[in-house]
Amino acid sequence: MSTRDQNNQIAFRYRAVDSATGVSRETAKRLAAQLGVDETQAIHRALHELAVRVLPQYERDDGLLTAAQTRQIKQCVPQSTKRSVRSSLIDMERT
């Protein structure tokens, strides 16, 4: 195994029993069998699902828009004096 491959790996230790912070080898084997993959792939899939739930899925922006950016957006959007929203969800005659 090359040095590059060794630097790209971590030690993974199963827990003796399942808990909120880890799983046993038996659970990992059962999960892998249920998913039809090997244990390594099951771990990768679990980490991917956790990453999607926990980590932002977009790049951070630079914060609030500047006044110039706001003006530019307003220039691109047609401005009208009549602004109303109709909804078929609420029957206005009954309310």
PDB file as gemmi writes it, atoms N, CA and C in Angstrom:
CRYST1    1.000    1.000    1.000  90.00  90.00  90.00 P 1                      
ATOM      1  N   MET A   1       0.848  -1.175   0.000  1.00  0.00           N  
ATOM      2  CA  MET A   1       0.000   0.000   0.000  1.00  0.00           C  
ATOM      3  C   MET A   1       0.896   1.240   0.000  1.00  0.00           C  
ATOM      4  N   SER A   2       0.584   2.214  -0.856  1.00  0.00           N  
ATOM      5  CA  SER A   2       1.418   3.400  -0.967  1.00  0.00           C  
ATOM      6  C   SER A   2       1.197   4.327   0.224  1.00  0.00           C  
ATOM      7  N   THR A   3       2.150   5.243   0.437  1.00  0.00           N  
ATOM      8  CA  THR A   3       2.033   6.213   1.515  1.00  0.00           C  
ATOM      9  C   THR A   3       0.804   7.082   1.334  1.00  0.00           C  
ATOM     10  N   ARG A   4       0.508   7.412   0.082  1.00  0.00           N  
ATOM     11  CA  ARG A   4      -0.663   8.245  -0.209  1.00  0.00           C  
ATOM     12  C   ARG A   4      -1.949   7.545   0.245  1.00  0.00           C  
ATOM     13  N   ASP A   5      -2.063   6.241  -0.026  1.00  0.00           N  
ATOM     14  CA  ASP A   5      -3.230   5.470   0.390  1.00  0.00           C  
ATOM     15  C   ASP A   5      -3.319   5.388   1.913  1.00  0.00           C  
ATOM     16  N   GLN A   6      -2.193   5.232   2.582  1.00  0.00           N  
ATOM     17  CA  GLN A   6      -2.179   5.143   4.040  1.00  0.00           C  
ATOM     18  C   GLN A   6      -2.623   6.455   4.673  1.00  0.00           C  
ATOM     19  N   ASN A   7      -2.288   7.582   4.088  1.00  0.00           N  
ATOM     20  CA  ASN A   7      -2.672   8.869   4.636  1.00  0.00           C  
ATOM     21  C   ASN A   7      -4.163   9.149   4.444  1.00  0.00           C  
ATOM     22  N   ASN A   8      -4.803   8.409   3.553  1.00  0.00           N  
ATOM     23  CA  ASN A   8      -6.204   8.624   3.227  1.00  0.00           C  
ATOM     24  C   ASN A   8      -7.111   7.656   3.989  1.00  0.00           C  
ATOM     25  N   GLN A   9      -6.605   7.012   5.030  1.00  0.00           N  
ATOM     26  CA  GLN A   9      -7.374   6.028   5.773  1.00  0.00           C  
ATOM     27  C   GLN A   9      -7.397   6.370   7.247  1.00  0.00           C  
ATOM     28  N   ILE A  10      -8.427   5.860   7.928  1.00  0.00           N  
ATOM     29  CA  ILE A  10      -8.515   6.016   9.376  1.00  0.00           C  
ATOM     30  C   ILE A  10      -8.773   4.648   9.997  1.00  0.00           C  
ATOM     31  N   ALA A  11      -8.502   4.527  11.287  1.00  0.00           N  
ATOM     32  CA  ALA A  11      -8.843   3.305  12.000  1.00  0.00           C  
ATOM     33  C   ALA A  11     -10.312   3.395  12.393  1.00  0.00           C  
ATOM     34  N   PHE A  12     -11.051   2.327  12.191  1.00  0.00           N  
ATOM     35  CA  PHE A  12     -12.467   2.300  12.569  1.00  0.00           C  
ATOM     36  C   PHE A  12     -12.655   1.158  13.541  1.00  0.00           C  
ATOM     37  N   ARG A  13     -13.195   1.481  14.704  1.00  0.00           N  
ATOM     38  CA  ARG A  13     -13.422   0.457  15.719  1.00  0.00           C  
ATOM     39  C   ARG A  13     -14.915   0.334  15.986  1.00  0.00           C  
ATOM     40  N   TYR A  14     -15.406  -0.868  15.882  1.00  0.00           N  
ATOM     41  CA  TYR A  14     -16.804  -1.134  16.225  1.00  0.00           C  
ATOM     42  C   TYR A  14     -16.962  -1.070  17.740  1.00  0.00           C  
ATOM     43  N   ARG A  15     -18.167  -0.823  18.192  1.00  0.00           N  
ATOM     44  CA  ARG A  15     -18.474  -0.828  19.623  1.00  0.00           C  
ATOM     45  C   ARG A  15     -18.809  -2.260  20.056  1.00  0.00           C  
ATOM     46  N   ALA A  16     -18.667  -2.527  21.332  1.00  0.00           N  
ATOM     47  CA  ALA A  16     -19.012  -3.840  21.859  1.00  0.00           C  
ATOM     48  C   ALA A  16     -20.529  -4.050  21.804  1.00  0.00           C  
ATOM     49  N   VAL A  17     -21.266  -2.975  22.037  1.00  0.00           N  
ATOM     50  CA  VAL A  17     -22.734  -3.015  21.972  1.00  0.00           C  
ATOM     51  C   VAL A  17     -23.224  -1.795  21.212  1.00  0.00           C  
ATOM     52  N   ASP A  18     -24.418  -1.900  20.634  1.00  0.00           N  
ATOM     53  CA  ASP A  18     -25.012  -0.769  19.917  1.00  0.00           C  
ATOM     54  C   ASP A  18     -25.424   0.325  20.902  1.00  0.00           C  
ATOM     55  N   SER A  19     -25.208   1.564  20.500  1.00  0.00           N  
ATOM     56  CA  SER A  19     -25.627   2.700  21.321  1.00  0.00           C  
ATOM     57  C   SER A  19     -25.885   3.880  20.400  1.00  0.00           C  
ATOM     58  N   ALA A  20     -26.230   5.027  20.960  1.00  0.00           N  
ATOM     59  CA  ALA A  20     -26.473   6.227  20.161  1.00  0.00           C  
ATOM     60  C   ALA A  20     -25.198   6.731  19.498  1.00  0.00           C  
ATOM     61  N   THR A  21     -24.045   6.278  19.973  1.00  0.00           N  
ATOM     62  CA  THR A  21     -22.780   6.780  19.430  1.00  0.00           C  
ATOM     63  C   THR A  21     -21.978   5.737  18.671  1.00  0.00           C  
ATOM     64  N   GLY A  22     -22.565   4.573  18.412  1.00  0.00           N  
ATOM     65  CA  GLY A  22     -21.827   3.576  17.660  1.00  0.00           C  
ATOM     66  C   GLY A  22     -22.600   2.288  17.506  1.00  0.00           C  
ATOM     67  N   VAL A  23     -22.087   1.422  16.645  1.00  0.00           N  
ATOM     68  CA  VAL A  23     -22.727   0.128  16.401  1.00  0.00           C  
ATOM     69  C   VAL A  23     -21.711  -0.993  16.530  1.00  0.00           C  
ATOM     70  N   SER A  24     -22.241  -2.176  16.790  1.00  0.00           N  
ATOM     71  CA  SER A  24     -21.392  -3.368  16.869  1.00  0.00           C  
ATOM     72  C   SER A  24     -21.107  -3.888  15.458  1.00  0.00           C  
ATOM     73  N   ARG A  25     -20.144  -4.767  15.367  1.00  0.00           N  
ATOM     74  CA  ARG A  25     -19.802  -5.366  14.078  1.00  0.00           C  
ATOM     75  C   ARG A  25     -20.982  -6.177  13.547  1.00  0.00           C  
ATOM     76  N   GLU A  26     -21.685  -6.852  14.446  1.00  0.00           N  
ATOM     77  CA  GLU A  26     -22.840  -7.653  14.042  1.00  0.00           C  
ATOM     78  C   GLU A  26     -23.903  -6.769  13.388  1.00  0.00           C  
ATOM     79  N   THR A  27     -24.174  -5.598  13.963  1.00  0.00           N  
ATOM     80  CA  THR A  27     -25.161  -4.679  13.390  1.00  0.00           C  
ATOM     81  C   THR A  27     -24.700  -4.184  12.025  1.00  0.00           C  
ATOM     82  N   ALA A  28     -23.408  -3.880  11.898  1.00  0.00           N  
ATOM     83  CA  ALA A  28     -22.872  -3.422  10.616  1.00  0.00           C  
ATOM     84  C   ALA A  28     -23.016  -4.513   9.557  1.00  0.00           C  
ATOM     85  N   LYS A  29     -22.765  -5.749   9.933  1.00  0.00           N  
ATOM     86  CA  LYS A  29     -22.917  -6.867   8.995  1.00  0.00           C  
ATOM     87  C   LYS A  29     -24.371  -7.038   8.578  1.00  0.00           C  
ATOM     88  N   ARG A  30     -25.289  -6.953   9.542  1.00  0.00           N  
ATOM     89  CA  ARG A  30     -26.710  -7.095   9.228  1.00  0.00           C  
ATOM     90  C   ARG A  30     -27.176  -5.960   8.318  1.00  0.00           C  
ATOM     91  N   LEU A  31     -26.730  -4.740   8.603  1.00  0.00           N  
ATOM     92  CA  LEU A  31     -27.102  -3.586   7.779  1.00  0.00           C  
ATOM     93  C   LEU A  31     -26.565  -3.737   6.359  1.00  0.00           C  
ATOM     94  N   ALA A  32     -25.313  -4.140   6.259  1.00  0.00           N  
ATOM     95  CA  ALA A  32     -24.702  -4.341   4.937  1.00  0.00           C  
ATOM     96  C   ALA A  32     -25.463  -5.410   4.153  1.00  0.00           C  
ATOM     97  N   ALA A  33     -25.825  -6.486   4.814  1.00  0.00           N  
ATOM     98  CA  ALA A  33     -26.567  -7.559   4.143  1.00  0.00           C  
ATOM     99  C   ALA A  33     -27.944  -7.054   3.684  1.00  0.00           C  
ATOM    100  N   GLN A  34     -28.596  -6.280   4.528  1.00  0.00           N  
ATOM    101  CA  GLN A  34     -29.910  -5.734   4.170  1.00  0.00           C  
ATOM    102  C   GLN A  34     -29.816  -4.806   2.962  1.00  0.00           C  
ATOM    103  N   LEU A  35     -28.744  -4.019   2.903  1.00  0.00           N  
ATOM    104  CA  LEU A  35     -28.549  -3.078   1.795  1.00  0.00           C  
ATOM    105  C   LEU A  35     -27.945  -3.741   0.560  1.00  0.00           C  
ATOM    106  N   GLY A  36     -27.403  -4.934   0.732  1.00  0.00           N  
ATOM    107  CA  GLY A  36     -26.782  -5.624  -0.392  1.00  0.00           C  
ATOM    108  C   GLY A  36     -25.416  -5.073  -0.751  1.00  0.00           C  
ATOM    109  N   VAL A  37     -24.698  -4.582   0.253  1.00  0.00           N  
ATOM    110  CA  VAL A  37     -23.361  -4.013   0.042  1.00  0.00           C  
ATOM    111  C   VAL A  37     -22.416  -4.593   1.082  1.00  0.00           C  
ATOM    112  N   ASP A  38     -21.123  -4.289   0.967  1.00  0.00           N  
ATOM    113  CA  ASP A  38     -20.190  -4.735   1.994  1.00  0.00           C  
ATOM    114  C   ASP A  38     -20.195  -3.742   3.163  1.00  0.00           C  
ATOM    115  N   GLU A  39     -19.499  -4.094   4.237  1.00  0.00           N  
ATOM    116  CA  GLU A  39     -19.501  -3.254   5.437  1.00  0.00           C  
ATOM    117  C   GLU A  39     -18.939  -1.859   5.173  1.00  0.00           C  
ATOM    118  N   THR A  40     -17.890  -1.782   4.390  1.00  0.00           N  
ATOM    119  CA  THR A  40     -17.290  -0.486   4.093  1.00  0.00           C  
ATOM    120  C   THR A  40     -18.277   0.420   3.382  1.00  0.00           C  
ATOM    121  N   GLN A  41     -18.987  -0.132   2.402  1.00  0.00           N  
ATOM    122  CA  GLN A  41     -19.971   0.668   1.668  1.00  0.00           C  
ATOM    123  C   GLN A  41     -21.119   1.075   2.579  1.00  0.00           C  
ATOM    124  N   ALA A  42     -21.528   0.204   3.493  1.00  0.00           N  
ATOM    125  CA  ALA A  42     -22.593   0.549   4.447  1.00  0.00           C  
ATOM    126  C   ALA A  42     -22.166   1.722   5.315  1.00  0.00           C  
ATOM    127  N   ILE A  43     -20.920   1.724   5.752  1.00  0.00           N  
ATOM    128  CA  ILE A  43     -20.400   2.833   6.565  1.00  0.00           C  
ATOM    129  C   ILE A  43     -20.386   4.116   5.744  1.00  0.00           C  
ATOM    130  N   HIS A  44     -19.929   4.038   4.498  1.00  0.00           N  
ATOM    131  CA  HIS A  44     -19.912   5.230   3.642  1.00  0.00           C  
ATOM    132  C   HIS A  44     -21.325   5.765   3.426  1.00  0.00           C  
ATOM    133  N   ARG A  45     -22.283   4.889   3.187  1.00  0.00           N  
ATOM    134  CA  ARG A  45     -23.662   5.337   2.980  1.00  0.00           C  
ATOM    135  C   ARG A  45     -24.220   6.001   4.232  1.00  0.00           C  
ATOM    136  N   ALA A  46     -23.932   5.422   5.395  1.00  0.00           N  
ATOM    137  CA  ALA A  46     -24.409   6.001   6.654  1.00  0.00           C  
ATOM    138  C   ALA A  46     -23.796   7.379   6.878  1.00  0.00           C  
ATOM    139  N   LEU A  47     -22.510   7.511   6.614  1.00  0.00           N  
ATOM    140  CA  LEU A  47     -21.844   8.812   6.775  1.00  0.00           C  
ATOM    141  C   LEU A  47     -22.385   9.830   5.774  1.00  0.00           C  
ATOM    142  N   HIS A  48     -22.674   9.388   4.552  1.00  0.00           N  
ATOM    143  CA  HIS A  48     -23.229  10.291   3.553  1.00  0.00           C  
ATOM    144  C   HIS A  48     -24.597  10.810   3.996  1.00  0.00           C  
ATOM    145  N   GLU A  49     -25.463   9.921   4.471  1.00  0.00           N  
ATOM    146  CA  GLU A  49     -26.784  10.352   4.931  1.00  0.00           C  
ATOM    147  C   GLU A  49     -26.674  11.330   6.095  1.00  0.00           C  
ATOM    148  N   LEU A  50     -25.750  11.087   7.002  1.00  0.00           N  
ATOM    149  CA  LEU A  50     -25.530  12.000   8.123  1.00  0.00           C  
ATOM    150  C   LEU A  50     -25.023  13.350   7.632  1.00  0.00           C  
ATOM    151  N   ALA A  51     -24.116  13.334   6.675  1.00  0.00           N  
ATOM    152  CA  ALA A  51     -23.573  14.587   6.126  1.00  0.00           C  
ATOM    153  C   ALA A  51     -24.668  15.414   5.465  1.00  0.00           C  
ATOM    154  N   VAL A  52     -25.561  14.767   4.731  1.00  0.00           N  
ATOM    155  CA  VAL A  52     -26.651  15.483   4.070  1.00  0.00           C  
ATOM    156  C   VAL A  52     -27.569  16.126   5.098  1.00  0.00           C  
ATOM    157  N   ARG A  53     -27.820  15.419   6.200  1.00  0.00           N  
ATOM    158  CA  ARG A  53     -28.710  15.954   7.242  1.00  0.00           C  
ATOM    159  C   ARG A  53     -28.063  17.049   8.071  1.00  0.00           C  
ATOM    160  N   VAL A  54     -26.770  16.956   8.333  1.00  0.00           N  
ATOM    161  CA  VAL A  54     -26.119  17.832   9.295  1.00  0.00           C  
ATOM    162  C   VAL A  54     -25.390  19.010   8.649  1.00  0.00           C  
ATOM    163  N   LEU A  55     -24.726  18.775   7.546  1.00  0.00           N  
ATOM    164  CA  LEU A  55     -23.898  19.819   6.927  1.00  0.00           C  
ATOM    165  C   LEU A  55     -24.704  20.651   5.936  1.00  0.00           C  
ATOM    166  N   PRO A  56     -24.424  21.952   5.848  1.00  0.00           N  
ATOM    167  CA  PRO A  56     -25.110  22.771   4.836  1.00  0.00           C  
ATOM    168  C   PRO A  56     -24.831  22.221   3.447  1.00  0.00           C  
ATOM    169  N   GLN A  57     -25.856  22.239   2.588  1.00  0.00           N  
ATOM    170  CA  GLN A  57     -25.709  21.687   1.248  1.00  0.00           C  
ATOM    171  C   GLN A  57     -25.496  22.786   0.205  1.00  0.00           C  
ATOM    172  N   TYR A  58     -25.040  23.912   0.642  1.00  0.00           N  
ATOM    173  CA  TYR A  58     -24.792  25.036  -0.253  1.00  0.00           C  
ATOM    174  C   TYR A  58     -23.597  25.817   0.284  1.00  0.00           C  
ATOM    175  N   GLU A  59     -22.967  26.560  -0.594  1.00  0.00           N  
ATOM    176  CA  GLU A  59     -21.830  27.378  -0.163  1.00  0.00           C  
ATOM    177  C   GLU A  59     -22.339  28.604   0.571  1.00  0.00           C  
ATOM    178  N   ARG A  60     -21.614  29.016   1.587  1.00  0.00           N  
ATOM    179  CA  ARG A  60     -21.975  30.226   2.305  1.00  0.00           C  
ATOM    180  C   ARG A  60     -21.878  31.411   1.357  1.00  0.00           C  
ATOM    181  N   ASP A  61     -22.812  32.343   1.513  1.00  0.00           N  
ATOM    182  CA  ASP A  61     -22.742  33.536   0.674  1.00  0.00           C  
ATOM    183  C   ASP A  61     -22.016  34.642   1.434  1.00  0.00           C  
ATOM    184  N   ASP A  62     -21.961  35.811   0.834  1.00  0.00           N  
ATOM    185  CA  ASP A  62     -21.222  36.912   1.429  1.00  0.00           C  
ATOM    186  C   ASP A  62     -22.069  37.739   2.392  1.00  0.00           C  
ATOM    187  N   GLY A  63     -23.244  37.273   2.725  1.00  0.00           N  
ATOM    188  CA  GLY A  63     -24.089  38.009   3.661  1.00  0.00           C  
ATOM    189  C   GLY A  63     -25.184  38.768   2.938  1.00  0.00           C  
ATOM    190  N   LEU A  64     -25.628  39.842   3.572  1.00  0.00           N  
ATOM    191  CA  LEU A  64     -26.718  40.637   3.028  1.00  0.00           C  
ATOM    192  C   LEU A  64     -26.335  41.300   1.715  1.00  0.00           C  
ATOM    193  N   LEU A  65     -27.357  41.580   0.900  1.00  0.00           N  
ATOM    194  CA  LEU A  65     -27.116  42.286  -0.357  1.00  0.00           C  
ATOM    195  C   LEU A  65     -26.744  43.735  -0.083  1.00  0.00           C  
ATOM    196  N   THR A  66     -25.918  44.275  -0.937  1.00  0.00           N  
ATOM    197  CA  THR A  66     -25.578  45.689  -0.826  1.00  0.00           C  
ATOM    198  C   THR A  66     -26.716  46.508  -1.429  1.00  0.00           C  
ATOM    199  N   ALA A  67     -26.710  47.799  -1.174  1.00  0.00           N  
ATOM    200  CA  ALA A  67     -27.730  48.692  -1.736  1.00  0.00           C  
ATOM    201  C   ALA A  67     -27.663  48.659  -3.263  1.00  0.00           C  
ATOM    202  N   ALA A  68     -26.463  48.608  -3.813  1.00  0.00           N  
ATOM    203  CA  ALA A  68     -26.309  48.558  -5.268  1.00  0.00           C  
ATOM    204  C   ALA A  68     -26.901  47.271  -5.843  1.00  0.00           C  
ATOM    205  N   GLN A  69     -26.703  46.150  -5.173  1.00  0.00           N  
ATOM    206  CA  GLN A  69     -27.260  44.886  -5.640  1.00  0.00           C  
ATOM    207  C   GLN A  69     -28.784  44.915  -5.582  1.00  0.00           C  
ATOM    208  N   THR A  70     -29.327  45.492  -4.526  1.00  0.00           N  
ATOM    209  CA  THR A  70     -30.781  45.608  -4.398  1.00  0.00           C  
ATOM    210  C   THR A  70     -31.355  46.475  -5.508  1.00  0.00           C  
ATOM    211  N   ARG A  71     -30.712  47.586  -5.804  1.00  0.00           N  
ATOM    212  CA  ARG A  71     -31.161  48.456  -6.902  1.00  0.00           C  
ATOM    213  C   ARG A  71     -31.120  47.712  -8.228  1.00  0.00           C  
ATOM    214  N   GLN A  72     -30.062  46.962  -8.455  1.00  0.00           N  
ATOM    215  CA  GLN A  72     -29.920  46.226  -9.708  1.00  0.00           C  
ATOM    216  C   GLN A  72     -31.041  45.197  -9.854  1.00  0.00           C  
ATOM    217  N   ILE A  73     -31.387  44.504  -8.782  1.00  0.00           N  
ATOM    218  CA  ILE A  73     -32.483  43.523  -8.835  1.00  0.00           C  
ATOM    219  C   ILE A  73     -33.792  44.229  -9.134  1.00  0.00           C  
ATOM    220  N   LYS A  74     -34.046  45.339  -8.488  1.00  0.00           N  
ATOM    221  CA  LYS A  74     -35.291  46.073  -8.712  1.00  0.00           C  
ATOM    222  C   LYS A  74     -35.391  46.573 -10.154  1.00  0.00           C  
ATOM    223  N   GLN A  75     -34.268  46.914 -10.759  1.00  0.00           N  
ATOM    224  CA  GLN A  75     -34.276  47.363 -12.150  1.00  0.00           C  
ATOM    225  C   GLN A  75     -34.627  46.213 -13.095  1.00  0.00           C  
ATOM    226  N   CYS A  76     -34.279  44.995 -12.739  1.00  0.00           N  
ATOM    227  CA  CYS A  76     -34.537  43.832 -13.594  1.00  0.00           C  
ATOM    228  C   CYS A  76     -35.960  43.293 -13.443  1.00  0.00           C  
ATOM    229  N   VAL A  77     -36.611  43.593 -12.336  1.00  0.00           N  
ATOM    230  CA  VAL A  77     -37.946  43.071 -12.074  1.00  0.00           C  
ATOM    231  C   VAL A  77     -38.978  44.120 -12.449  1.00  0.00           C  
ATOM    232  N   PRO A  78     -39.975  43.740 -13.244  1.00  0.00           N  
ATOM    233  CA  PRO A  78     -41.017  44.713 -13.597  1.00  0.00           C  
ATOM    234  C   PRO A  78     -41.722  45.209 -12.339  1.00  0.00           C  
ATOM    235  N   GLN A  79     -41.795  46.534 -12.210  1.00  0.00           N  
ATOM    236  CA  GLN A  79     -42.444  47.143 -11.050  1.00  0.00           C  
ATOM    237  C   GLN A  79     -43.827  47.624 -11.463  1.00  0.00           C  
ATOM    238  N   SER A  80     -44.828  47.278 -10.697  1.00  0.00           N  
ATOM    239  CA  SER A  80     -46.171  47.754 -10.973  1.00  0.00           C  
ATOM    240  C   SER A  80     -46.759  48.309  -9.681  1.00  0.00           C  
ATOM    241  N   THR A  81     -47.809  49.066  -9.841  1.00  0.00           N  
ATOM    242  CA  THR A  81     -48.421  49.662  -8.661  1.00  0.00           C  
ATOM    243  C   THR A  81     -49.415  48.712  -8.012  1.00  0.00           C  
ATOM    244  N   LYS A  82     -50.037  47.839  -8.792  1.00  0.00           N  
ATOM    245  CA  LYS A  82     -51.018  46.909  -8.251  1.00  0.00           C  
ATOM    246  C   LYS A  82     -50.314  45.638  -7.804  1.00  0.00           C  
ATOM    247  N   ARG A  83     -50.427  45.360  -6.539  1.00  0.00           N  
ATOM    248  CA  ARG A  83     -49.805  44.160  -5.999  1.00  0.00           C  
ATOM    249  C   ARG A  83     -50.816  43.436  -5.133  1.00  0.00           C  
ATOM    250  N   SER A  84     -51.272  42.293  -5.589  1.00  0.00           N  
ATOM    251  CA  SER A  84     -52.206  41.495  -4.809  1.00  0.00           C  
ATOM    252  C   SER A  84     -51.943  40.028  -5.068  1.00  0.00           C  
ATOM    253  N   VAL A  85     -52.352  39.249  -4.121  1.00  0.00           N  
ATOM    254  CA  VAL A  85     -52.174  37.811  -4.221  1.00  0.00           C  
ATOM    255  C   VAL A  85     -53.534  37.164  -4.068  1.00  0.00           C  
ATOM    256  N   ARG A  86     -53.873  36.310  -5.003  1.00  0.00           N  
ATOM    257  CA  ARG A  86     -55.128  35.572  -4.919  1.00  0.00           C  
ATOM    258  C   ARG A  86     -54.798  34.142  -4.524  1.00  0.00           C  
ATOM    259  N   SER A  87     -55.639  33.619  -3.659  1.00  0.00           N  
ATOM    260  CA  SER A  87     -55.449  32.247  -3.232  1.00  0.00           C  
ATOM    261  C   SER A  87     -56.751  31.501  -3.306  1.00  0.00           C  
ATOM    262  N   SER A  88     -56.693  30.305  -3.809  1.00  0.00           N  
ATOM    263  CA  SER A  88     -57.889  29.481  -3.844  1.00  0.00           C  
ATOM    264  C   SER A  88     -57.988  28.628  -2.561  1.00  0.00           C  
ATOM    265  N   LEU A  89     -57.033  28.792  -1.662  1.00  0.00           N  
ATOM    266  CA  LEU A  89     -57.019  28.027  -0.434  1.00  0.00           C  
ATOM    267  C   LEU A  89     -57.994  28.592   0.597  1.00  0.00           C  
ATOM    268  N   ILE A  90     -58.260  29.900   0.536  1.00  0.00           N  
ATOM    269  CA  ILE A  90     -59.117  30.542   1.515  1.00  0.00           C  
ATOM    270  C   ILE A  90     -60.341  31.108   0.803  1.00  0.00           C  
ATOM    271  N   ASP A  91     -61.511  30.755   1.280  1.00  0.00           N  
ATOM    272  CA  ASP A  91     -62.749  31.294   0.718  1.00  0.00           C  
ATOM    273  C   ASP A  91     -63.015  32.608   1.432  1.00  0.00           C  
ATOM    274  N   MET A  92     -62.744  33.714   0.758  1.00  0.00           N  
ATOM    275  CA  MET A  92     -62.854  35.037   1.377  1.00  0.00           C  
ATOM    276  C   MET A  92     -64.291  35.399   1.728  1.00  0.00           C  
ATOM    277  N   GLU A  93     -65.264  34.790   1.067  1.00  0.00           N  
ATOM    278  CA  GLU A  93     -66.665  35.109   1.352  1.00  0.00           C  
ATOM    279  C   GLU A  93     -67.105  34.540   2.693  1.00  0.00           C  
ATOM    280  N   ARG A  94     -66.499  33.472   3.125  1.00  0.00           N  
ATOM    281  CA  ARG A  94     -66.872  32.848   4.395  1.00  0.00           C  
ATOM    282  C   ARG A  94     -66.144  33.465   5.586  1.00  0.00           C  
ATOM    283  N   THR A  95     -65.004  34.097   5.358  1.00  0.00           N  
ATOM    284  CA  THR A  95     -64.224  34.634   6.475  1.00  0.00           C  
ATOM    285  C   THR A  95     -64.673  36.009   6.863  1.00  0.00           C  
TER     286      THR A  95                                                      
END                                                                             
